[in-house]
Amino acid sequence: MSPIESPPLARFLSSLGRVQHHLHTVVVGLSAVEKKIATKPDDLEIAWRADDAVGSAREARRFVLRSTLIFVAEELNEYAKGVLSYRSLAGGKATILSKRAERIRALADPDEVDPTYLTVAPLIVTHWRNRIVHRNSDSRLAAC
């Protein structure tokens, strides 16, 4: 069984499908807030008032997108760990890597992936995650 057909990939794709559904649901809800047609139900026990519905919805959308990016980066990291562990169990070279980017890079040789830019996309997601989580980070992307 190749990593493409692996249990780590099945878990990763299932999780991303749920993430996409949840993200779309939130964006639809925020659209209603922005259009001022959403109201807080009386039985919902939270404090919420949007004096600037458009601004509140757009800030919330930014928060949700950043949070989603962090979640996707975490899922990519778990996928990388799962694939690398799977490879070592299947008789491949055991790969113990401590850094996220190293694990992501170890997943695929750019010569094996078409189009090759797909090998860079997970590194960019990981980099963005680090910049969001570590606010004072001045890290830069390295040439691959």
Secondary structure by P-SEA (a helix, b strand, c coil): ccccccaaaaaaaaaaaaaaaaaaaaaaaaaaaaaccccccccccbbbbcccaaaaaaaaaaaaaaaaaaaaaaaaaaaaaaaaaaaaaacccbbbbccaaaaaaacccccccccccccaaaaaaaaaaaaaaccccccccccc
